[in-house]
Amino acid sequence: MSRRALGTSLRTLLLAVGASAGPLAAQAPEWTLLIRNGSVIDGSGAARYRADLAIAGDRIVALSRTPLDARRAARVVDAEGLIVAPGFIDLHAHLEPLLQRPDAKSHVTQGVTLALGGPDGSGPFPLAAYLDSAQAKGLGMNVAYLVGHNTVRRMVMGTADRAPTAEELARMTQLIRRGMGDGAFGISTGLRYVPGFYSKIDEVIALSRAAADSGGIYTSHLREEGLGLLDGVAEAITIAREARIPVVLTHHKAVGQPMWGKSVETLRMVDAARAAGLDVMIDQYPYTASSTGLAVLIPPWALAGGTRELQRRVADPVLRDSIERGIVEYLKTDRGGGDTRRVQFGRVTWDSTLEGRTLHDWAERRGVGHTLEAAAKLVIEGELRGGASMIYHIIDEGDVRRIMQHPQTMIASDGRLTGPGDGVPHPRAYGTFPRVLGHYVREQGVLTLEQAVHKMTGMPARRLGLGGVRGCVAVGCFADVTLFDAATVGSAATFTQPHRYADGIPFVIVNGVMVVERGEMTTARPGRALRRP
């Protein structure tokens, strides 16, 4: 279909019902919006079908394979040539800038209508007040939150590298329960990050039980995703069993060349856990690079106590030698991939000229050579100057495809709300969902369109306990709807030019209100700060 023809097919019509309409002219329209002639993929995994869809207020009220009467609607969208799907649900989103970017444009333009914040062990607290503040801002999409283990541990114990006392554990448990009472959908951990790294499994199980008691889920940035990956998955499965809680292995991947291909084993472990009656699932972003802080290259023991303690340790020649050797090991086998050209700067507050460049480039600029030992010294310097957001090109495409095809895998971005001028972030912030639909469905055939939509909608909705009300196109579901062109949908965002919005997603509807129209954001902000039902 040509762009001109597509533009014609995407017309929206404001209907003025005149006297010629007969008896209907005297009545107010019963539907606020009618979507006609689209191919419905309802989020269940079932095959698409042609149908009309009517919305009244914030709900879908009619769905018909035969044409619905346009005179009953205040507004009509002709969806000829488009897929009509539930709005996408992002189970792993970094919503920290939400109060500064309440329109959530980088997410909404991907077709996302609900995002789950508070991942990797960190999130706002106290949650109730934050949700109220977010709602008052006016939101471009719905948001929900997890309560973070790292957040509550830091509140109670700072960054201490030790087990909690009984009193401290009781205080953390109380905070988790408070977060759940405020409406959190579960607990998240970031066991690779400070201070979560310092926790033992019994602590995590105890806190996860507190979340499970309120019907919550558990999402985990595993303790290790590189050489310790299998142990990290085993730990999450143990927590699922002992805390009796549904688990999501979040942004699941195998980091570093020594672990490429190990997704065969991790997926086998998930299957075995499920066969044993445990509720274990996965989410994933569709890229061969991860993104996290520069500090992930530093041995966690060296970070205990914060920046001041790190400064003290690197001033000690013996401790500095141990820290540098640890960084070299990570650069060899983990996030560094054995090549400093794989380590890219994303957001650098202390030197924006490094954004988009690599650790190799920085070493070149400083004239220190390109050994991993020289790079380790730069890593320490960068962390002491304030750290940086980094992109690590250390994931194998075969693992990406294998994990994506697993029946328990959902799509999630791990993306941070962003906008043009905000560093050089990972392109997942703009392109996760359209990339799956364009690259992995249309171009590569890794998934069918129905499978992909299911992994973006119905599956995550059920994981959140929202099945049957969100993530669905059916009568009674909330009217969160994304319309996209299967022939053109895709992501233009790249690792060097990430600030590019999605292609082929002309309409996004949140709670019955148009937030993207003909590919452009409207001024409507109908999103809601959701609390766990």
C-alpha positions as CSV (number, residue, x, y, z in Angstrom):
1,M,0.0,0.0,0.0
2,S,1.4,3.4,-0.9
3,R,1.9,6.1,1.7
4,R,-0.8,8.2,-0.1
5,A,-3.2,5.3,-0.1
6,L,-2.4,4.5,3.5
7,G,-3.0,8.1,4.5
8,T,-6.4,8.0,2.8
9,S,-7.3,4.8,4.6
10,L,-6.4,6.3,8.0
11,R,-9.0,9.1,7.7
12,T,-10.9,9.9,10.9
13,L,-14.4,11.2,10.5
14,L,-16.3,13.5,12.8
15,L,-19.9,12.6,12.2
16,A,-22.6,15.2,12.5
17,V,-25.9,13.3,12.6
18,G,-28.4,15.4,10.7
19,A,-32.1,15.3,10.2
20,S,-31.8,12.8,7.4
21,A,-30.7,10.2,9.9
22,G,-34.3,9.6,11.0
23,P,-35.0,8.7,14.6
24,L,-31.3,8.6,15.6
25,A,-31.0,12.3,15.0
26,A,-32.8,13.1,18.2
27,Q,-30.5,10.9,20.3
28,A,-27.0,11.5,21.5
29,P,-24.5,9.0,20.0
30,E,-24.3,5.9,22.1
31,W,-20.6,5.2,21.2
32,T,-17.8,7.7,21.6
33,L,-15.7,5.9,18.9
34,L,-16.2,3.3,16.2
35,I,-13.2,1.6,14.6
36,R,-14.3,0.0,11.3
37,N,-12.9,-2.4,8.8
38,G,-9.8,-3.4,10.8
39,S,-8.3,-6.9,11.3
40,V,-8.6,-7.7,15.0
41,I,-5.9,-9.6,16.8
42,D,-7.5,-9.8,20.2
43,G,-4.4,-10.6,22.4
44,S,-5.4,-14.2,23.2
45,G,-3.2,-15.8,20.5
46,A,-6.2,-16.6,18.3
47,A,-6.1,-15.9,14.6
48,R,-7.0,-12.4,13.3
49,Y,-10.5,-11.7,11.9
50,R,-12.1,-8.7,10.3
51,A,-14.4,-6.8,12.6
52,D,-15.8,-3.4,13.7
53,L,-15.2,-2.3,17.3
54,A,-17.2,0.3,19.3
55,I,-16.1,2.2,22.4
56,A,-18.2,4.0,24.9
57,G,-16.3,5.9,27.6
58,D,-13.4,3.8,28.7
59,R,-14.7,0.4,27.6
60,I,-15.1,-1.7,24.5
61,V,-18.9,-2.2,24.2
62,A,-19.4,-3.8,20.8
63,L,-17.3,-6.1,18.6
64,S,-18.9,-7.4,15.4
65,R,-17.8,-9.3,12.3
66,T,-20.6,-7.6,10.5
67,P,-20.5,-3.8,10.0
68,L,-21.8,-1.6,12.8
69,D,-23.9,1.4,12.2
70,A,-21.7,4.5,12.0
71,R,-24.6,6.7,12.9
72,R,-24.5,5.4,16.4
73,A,-20.9,6.8,17.0
74,A,-19.7,10.3,17.7
75,R,-16.5,9.5,15.8
76,V,-15.3,6.9,13.3
77,V,-11.9,5.6,12.4
78,D,-11.5,3.7,9.2
79,A,-9.0,1.0,10.0
80,E,-8.9,-0.5,6.5
81,G,-5.5,-2.2,6.1
82,L,-4.6,-2.0,9.8
83,I,-4.3,-4.4,12.7
84,V,-6.5,-3.6,15.6
85,A,-4.8,-4.9,18.8
86,P,-4.9,-4.4,22.5
87,G,-2.5,-1.7,23.6
88,F,0.9,-3.1,24.4
89,I,1.8,-3.8,28.0
90,D,5.5,-3.2,29.0
91,L,6.3,-5.4,32.0
92,H,9.7,-3.8,32.6
93,A,9.9,0.0,32.2
94,H,12.1,2.6,33.8
95,L,9.6,5.3,34.6
96,E,11.8,7.4,36.8
97,P,11.3,10.5,34.6
98,L,7.5,10.1,34.6
99,L,6.8,13.3,36.6
100,Q,9.0,15.2,34.1
101,R,7.7,13.4,31.1
102,P,4.1,12.5,31.9
103,D,3.1,12.2,28.3
104,A,5.4,9.2,28.1
105,K,5.8,9.9,24.4
106,S,8.7,7.5,23.8
107,H,6.6,4.6,25.1
108,V,3.1,5.7,23.8
109,T,4.3,6.1,20.2
110,Q,5.4,2.4,20.3
111,G,1.8,1.4,21.0
112,V,2.3,1.0,24.7
113,T,-0.8,1.8,26.8
114,L,0.4,0.3,30.2
115,A,3.9,0.2,31.6
116,L,5.1,-1.5,34.8
117,G,7.6,0.6,36.7
118,G,9.8,-0.1,39.7
119,P,12.0,-2.8,38.2
120,D,15.4,-4.2,39.1
121,G,14.8,-3.6,42.8
122,S,14.3,0.2,42.6
123,G,11.1,2.2,42.6
124,P,9.3,5.1,44.3
125,F,8.5,5.0,47.9
126,P,6.1,5.7,49.6
127,L,4.1,4.5,46.6
128,A,0.7,5.9,47.4
129,A,1.8,9.5,47.4
130,Y,3.8,9.0,44.2
131,L,0.8,7.5,42.4
132,D,-1.3,10.4,43.5
133,S,1.3,12.8,42.1
134,A,1.6,11.0,38.9
135,Q,-2.2,10.9,38.4
136,A,-2.4,14.7,39.0
137,K,0.2,15.3,36.3
138,G,-2.1,13.8,33.6
139,L,-0.6,10.7,32.0
140,G,-0.2,9.7,28.4
141,M,-0.5,6.0,29.3
142,N,-1.5,3.8,32.3
143,V,1.3,3.0,34.8
144,A,1.6,0.5,37.5
145,Y,4.5,-0.2,39.9
146,L,6.4,-2.8,41.8
147,V,8.0,-2.2,45.2
148,G,11.7,-2.4,45.1
149,H,13.8,-4.6,47.3
150,N,16.9,-2.4,46.8
151,T,14.8,0.6,47.7
152,V,13.6,-0.7,51.0
153,R,17.0,-2.3,51.9
154,R,18.7,1.1,51.3
155,M,16.1,2.8,53.5
156,V,16.7,0.4,56.4
157,M,20.4,-0.6,56.0
158,G,22.0,1.8,53.6
159,T,24.5,0.0,51.4
160,A,25.9,-2.2,54.1
161,D,27.5,-5.5,52.9
162,R,25.9,-7.8,55.5
163,A,22.8,-9.7,56.4
164,P,20.0,-7.8,58.2
165,T,19.4,-8.1,61.8
166,A,16.0,-9.6,62.8
167,E,14.8,-6.1,63.5
168,E,16.0,-4.8,60.2
169,L,14.3,-7.7,58.3
170,A,11.1,-7.0,60.2
171,R,11.3,-3.3,59.1
172,M,11.9,-4.3,55.5
173,T,9.0,-6.7,55.6
174,Q,6.8,-3.9,56.9
175,L,7.8,-1.6,54.1
176,I,7.1,-4.3,51.5
177,R,3.7,-4.8,53.0
178,R,3.1,-1.1,53.0
179,G,4.1,-0.9,49.3
180,M,1.7,-3.7,48.5
181,G,-1.1,-2.0,50.5
182,D,-0.4,1.2,48.5
183,G,-1.2,-0.7,45.3
184,A,2.1,-2.3,44.1
185,F,1.7,-5.3,41.8
186,G,4.6,-7.2,43.4
187,I,8.2,-7.0,44.4
188,S,11.3,-6.5,42.2
189,T,14.9,-7.4,43.0
190,G,18.1,-6.2,41.4
191,L,20.4,-8.8,42.9
192,R,23.3,-7.7,40.6
193,Y,23.2,-4.2,42.0
194,V,24.1,-2.5,45.3
195,P,22.7,-3.1,47.9
196,G,20.6,-6.1,46.7
197,F,23.8,-8.0,45.8
198,Y,24.6,-8.2,49.5
199,S,21.4,-10.0,50.4
200,K,21.2,-13.7,50.8
201,I,18.4,-15.8,49.5
202,D,16.6,-16.3,52.8
203,E,16.2,-12.5,53.0
204,V,14.7,-12.3,49.5
205,I,12.4,-15.2,50.2
206,A,11.1,-13.6,53.4
207,L,10.4,-10.3,51.7
208,S,8.8,-12.1,48.7
209,R,6.5,-14.0,51.0
210,A,5.2,-10.6,52.2
211,A,4.5,-9.6,48.6
212,A,2.9,-13.0,47.9
213,D,0.6,-12.7,50.8
214,S,-1.0,-9.7,49.0
215,G,-1.2,-11.5,45.7
216,G,1.9,-9.9,44.2
217,I,4.4,-11.2,41.7
218,Y,8.2,-11.3,41.8
219,T,10.4,-10.0,39.0
220,S,14.1,-10.4,39.2
221,H,17.2,-8.9,37.7
222,L,19.2,-12.1,38.4
223,R,22.2,-12.1,40.6
224,E,24.3,-12.9,37.6
225,E,23.5,-13.0,33.8
226,G,27.0,-13.9,32.7
227,L,29.2,-16.8,34.1
228,G,26.8,-17.2,37.1
229,L,23.7,-17.3,34.9
230,L,22.6,-20.8,35.7
231,D,23.0,-20.3,39.4
232,G,21.0,-17.0,39.1
233,V,18.1,-18.8,37.4
234,A,18.2,-21.6,40.0
235,E,18.0,-19.0,42.7
236,A,14.9,-17.3,41.2
237,I,13.2,-20.7,40.9
238,T,14.0,-21.5,44.5
239,I,12.4,-18.2,45.5
240,A,9.3,-19.1,43.5
241,R,9.0,-22.4,45.3
242,E,9.9,-21.2,48.9
243,A,7.9,-17.9,48.7
244,R,5.0,-19.4,46.8
245,I,5.1,-16.5,44.4
246,P,4.8,-16.1,40.6
247,V,8.2,-15.2,39.1
248,V,9.3,-13.3,36.0
249,L,13.0,-13.7,34.9
250,T,13.2,-10.1,33.7
251,H,15.1,-9.0,30.6
252,H,16.3,-12.6,30.3
253,K,19.6,-13.1,28.4
254,A,23.0,-14.7,28.4
255,V,25.7,-12.1,28.9
256,G,29.2,-12.5,27.5
257,Q,30.7,-14.8,24.9
258,P,31.4,-17.7,27.3
259,M,27.7,-17.9,28.0
260,W,26.3,-17.6,24.5
261,G,24.0,-20.5,23.7
262,K,23.3,-21.1,27.4
263,S,19.7,-20.0,27.0
264,V,19.1,-23.7,25.9
265,E,19.8,-24.6,29.5
266,T,18.0,-21.7,31.2
267,L,14.8,-22.4,29.2
268,R,15.0,-26.0,30.1
269,M,15.2,-25.0,33.7
270,V,12.1,-22.8,33.3
271,D,10.2,-25.8,31.7
272,A,11.3,-28.1,34.5
273,A,10.1,-25.6,37.1
274,R,6.8,-25.2,35.5
275,A,6.4,-29.0,35.2
276,A,6.9,-29.1,38.9
277,G,4.0,-26.7,39.5
278,L,6.0,-23.4,39.8
279,D,4.7,-20.3,38.1
280,V,7.9,-19.0,36.3
281,M,7.8,-16.8,33.2
282,I,10.2,-14.6,31.3
283,D,10.3,-11.1,29.7
284,Q,12.8,-10.0,27.1
285,Y,13.8,-7.0,24.9
286,P,14.7,-7.7,21.2
287,Y,18.3,-6.5,21.0
288,T,21.8,-7.9,21.3
289,A,22.9,-5.2,23.7
290,S,22.1,-4.5,27.3
291,S,22.1,-1.2,29.1
292,T,22.9,-0.4,32.7
293,G,25.3,1.7,34.7
294,L,29.1,1.9,34.5
295,A,29.2,0.5,38.0
296,V,28.3,-3.0,36.8
297,L,31.9,-3.3,35.7
298,I,33.2,-2.8,39.3
299,P,33.2,-5.7,41.8
300,P,30.2,-5.2,44.0
301,W,32.3,-5.6,47.2
302,A,34.2,-2.4,46.2
303,L,30.9,-0.4,46.1
304,A,29.7,-1.1,49.6
305,G,29.2,2.1,51.6
306,G,28.9,4.3,48.5
307,T,31.3,6.6,46.6
308,R,33.3,7.8,49.6
309,E,34.2,4.2,50.5
310,L,35.1,3.4,46.9
311,Q,37.4,6.5,46.9
312,R,39.0,5.2,50.1
313,R,39.5,1.7,48.6
314,V,41.1,2.9,45.3
315,A,43.5,5.0,47.3
316,D,44.8,1.8,48.9
317,P,47.2,0.3,46.4
318,V,46.4,-3.3,47.4
319,L,42.7,-2.8,47.3
320,R,42.9,-0.8,44.0
321,D,44.8,-3.7,42.4
322,S,42.1,-6.1,43.4
323,I,39.4,-3.7,42.1
324,E,41.2,-3.3,38.8
325,R,41.7,-7.0,38.4
326,G,38.0,-7.5,39.0
327,I,37.1,-4.9,36.4
328,V,39.4,-6.6,33.8
329,E,37.7,-9.9,34.5
330,Y,34.3,-8.4,33.9
331,L,35.6,-6.8,30.7
332,K,36.9,-10.1,29.5
333,T,34.0,-12.4,30.3
334,D,30.9,-10.3,31.2
335,R,29.7,-6.9,30.1
336,G,32.9,-6.0,28.3
337,G,32.7,-8.9,25.8
338,G,36.5,-8.9,25.7
339,D,36.6,-5.7,23.6
340,T,36.2,-2.2,24.8
341,R,34.6,-1.2,21.5
342,R,31.5,-3.2,22.8
343,V,31.2,-0.8,25.8
344,Q,29.3,2.4,24.7
345,F,28.4,5.5,26.7
346,G,24.8,6.4,26.8
347,R,24.2,9.3,29.2
348,V,27.2,11.0,30.8
349,T,26.5,14.0,32.9
350,W,30.2,15.0,33.4
351,D,31.2,14.8,29.8
352,S,28.4,14.7,27.2
353,T,31.0,14.5,24.4
354,L,31.4,10.8,25.3
355,E,27.7,10.0,24.7
356,G,27.5,7.5,21.8
357,R,31.2,6.9,22.0
358,T,32.9,3.8,23.4
359,L,35.3,2.9,26.1
360,H,37.8,2.3,23.3
361,D,37.2,5.8,22.0
362,W,37.8,7.3,25.5
363,A,41.1,5.4,25.8
364,E,42.1,6.7,22.4
365,R,41.3,10.2,23.4
366,R,43.3,9.9,26.6
367,G,46.2,8.2,24.9
368,V,46.4,5.4,27.5
369,G,46.4,2.5,25.0
370,H,43.8,-0.2,24.5
371,T,44.6,-2.8,27.0
372,L,41.9,-4.0,29.4
373,E,44.1,-2.9,32.3
374,A,44.1,0.7,31.0
375,A,40.4,0.5,30.5
376,A,39.9,-0.6,34.1
377,K,41.5,2.6,35.3
378,L,39.1,4.7,33.2
379,V,36.2,2.8,34.6
380,I,37.2,3.7,38.1
381,E,37.7,7.3,37.1
382,G,34.3,7.5,35.4
383,E,32.5,6.0,38.3
384,L,34.1,8.4,40.8
385,R,33.1,11.3,38.5
386,G,29.5,10.3,38.8
387,G,29.1,7.2,36.8
388,A,27.3,6.9,33.5
389,S,24.5,5.0,31.7
390,M,26.1,2.5,29.4
391,I,25.2,0.2,26.5
392,Y,27.0,-3.2,26.4
393,H,27.0,-5.1,23.1
394,I,27.4,-8.6,24.5
395,I,24.4,-10.7,23.7
396,D,24.1,-13.4,20.9
397,E,21.4,-13.2,18.3
398,G,20.7,-16.9,18.6
399,D,19.9,-16.5,22.3
400,V,17.6,-13.6,21.5
401,R,15.6,-15.6,19.0
402,R,15.5,-18.8,21.2
403,I,14.2,-16.9,24.2
404,M,11.7,-14.9,22.2
405,Q,10.2,-18.1,20.8
406,H,9.7,-19.7,24.2
407,P,6.0,-20.0,25.1
408,Q,6.5,-18.3,28.5
409,T,8.3,-15.2,27.1
410,M,6.7,-11.8,27.1
411,I,8.0,-8.7,25.4
412,A,9.2,-5.8,27.6
413,S,11.5,-2.9,26.9
414,D,13.7,-2.2,29.9
415,G,13.5,1.2,28.4
416,R,13.7,4.5,30.2
417,L,11.3,7.3,29.4
418,T,13.3,9.7,27.2
419,G,13.2,12.4,24.5
420,P,15.4,14.0,22.0
421,G,18.5,15.6,23.5
422,D,18.6,13.2,26.5
423,G,21.9,11.5,25.8
424,V,22.3,8.5,23.4
425,P,20.2,5.9,25.1
426,H,19.6,2.3,24.1
427,P,17.1,2.3,21.1
428,R,14.8,0.0,23.1
429,A,13.4,3.2,24.7
430,Y,11.8,4.0,21.4
431,G,11.7,0.8,19.4
432,T,11.1,-2.4,21.4
433,F,7.6,-3.3,20.3
434,P,7.7,-2.1,16.7
435,R,11.1,-3.9,16.3
436,V,9.5,-7.2,17.3
437,L,6.6,-6.6,14.9
438,G,8.7,-5.4,12.0
439,H,12.0,-7.2,12.3
440,Y,11.3,-10.4,14.1
441,V,7.7,-11.0,12.7
442,R,7.6,-9.5,9.2
443,E,11.2,-9.8,8.2
444,Q,12.6,-12.8,10.1
445,G,9.5,-14.9,10.8
446,V,10.6,-15.7,14.3
447,L,7.1,-15.3,15.6
448,T,3.7,-15.0,13.9
449,L,1.9,-11.7,14.3
450,E,-0.7,-13.3,16.6
451,Q,2.1,-14.8,18.8
452,A,3.9,-11.5,19.1
453,V,0.7,-9.5,20.0
454,H,-0.1,-12.2,22.6
455,K,3.3,-11.8,24.1
456,M,2.8,-8.0,24.3
457,T,-0.8,-8.0,25.6
458,G,-2.7,-10.9,26.9
459,M,0.2,-12.6,28.6
460,P,1.5,-9.6,30.5
461,A,-2.1,-8.6,31.4
462,R,-2.6,-12.1,33.0
463,R,0.7,-11.9,34.8
464,L,-0.5,-8.6,36.4
465,G,-3.9,-10.1,37.4
466,L,-5.6,-7.9,34.7
467,G,-6.6,-10.6,32.3
468,G,-10.0,-10.1,30.8
469,V,-10.0,-6.3,31.5
470,R,-6.7,-5.1,29.9
471,G,-4.5,-6.6,27.2
472,C,-7.6,-7.8,25.3
473,V,-10.0,-6.7,22.5
474,A,-13.3,-8.0,23.7
475,V,-16.6,-6.5,25.0
476,G,-16.0,-5.3,28.6
477,C,-12.2,-4.8,28.2
478,F,-10.8,-1.4,28.9
479,A,-10.4,0.5,25.6
480,D,-6.7,0.4,25.4
481,V,-6.2,-0.2,21.7
482,T,-3.3,0.1,19.3
483,L,-3.7,0.3,15.5
484,F,-0.7,-0.6,13.4
485,D,0.1,-1.4,9.8
486,A,1.7,-4.9,9.7
487,A,3.4,-4.0,6.4
488,T,5.3,-0.9,7.6
489,V,5.5,-1.1,11.4
490,G,9.0,-1.0,12.7
491,S,11.7,0.9,14.6
492,A,13.9,3.5,13.1
493,A,15.9,3.9,16.3
494,T,19.5,2.8,16.2
495,F,22.4,2.6,18.7
496,T,23.9,5.7,17.1
497,Q,20.7,7.6,16.4
498,P,18.2,6.3,19.0
499,H,15.9,9.3,19.2
500,R,13.6,8.2,16.5
501,Y,9.9,7.4,17.0
502,A,8.2,4.2,15.7
503,D,6.9,3.8,12.2
504,G,3.5,2.3,11.2
505,I,1.6,2.9,14.4
506,P,-0.9,5.6,13.4
507,F,-3.4,5.3,16.3
508,V,-3.1,4.6,20.0
509,I,-6.1,4.8,22.3
510,V,-5.9,4.8,26.1
511,N,-9.0,4.3,28.2
512,G,-11.1,5.1,25.2
513,V,-9.3,8.4,24.3
514,M,-7.0,9.0,21.3
515,V,-3.5,9.8,22.4
516,V,-1.8,9.1,19.1
517,E,-3.7,10.2,15.9
518,R,-2.3,9.7,12.4
519,G,1.1,9.1,14.0
520,E,1.2,12.3,16.1
521,M,0.6,12.7,19.9
522,T,-2.6,14.5,20.8
523,T,-2.9,16.7,23.9
524,A,-5.1,14.1,25.7
525,R,-3.7,12.6,28.9
526,P,-6.2,9.9,29.9
527,G,-3.7,7.5,31.5
528,R,-4.2,6.2,35.0
529,A,-2.0,5.3,37.9
530,L,-3.2,1.8,38.5
531,R,-3.3,0.0,41.8
532,R,-3.2,-3.7,42.2
533,P,-6.8,-5.0,42.3
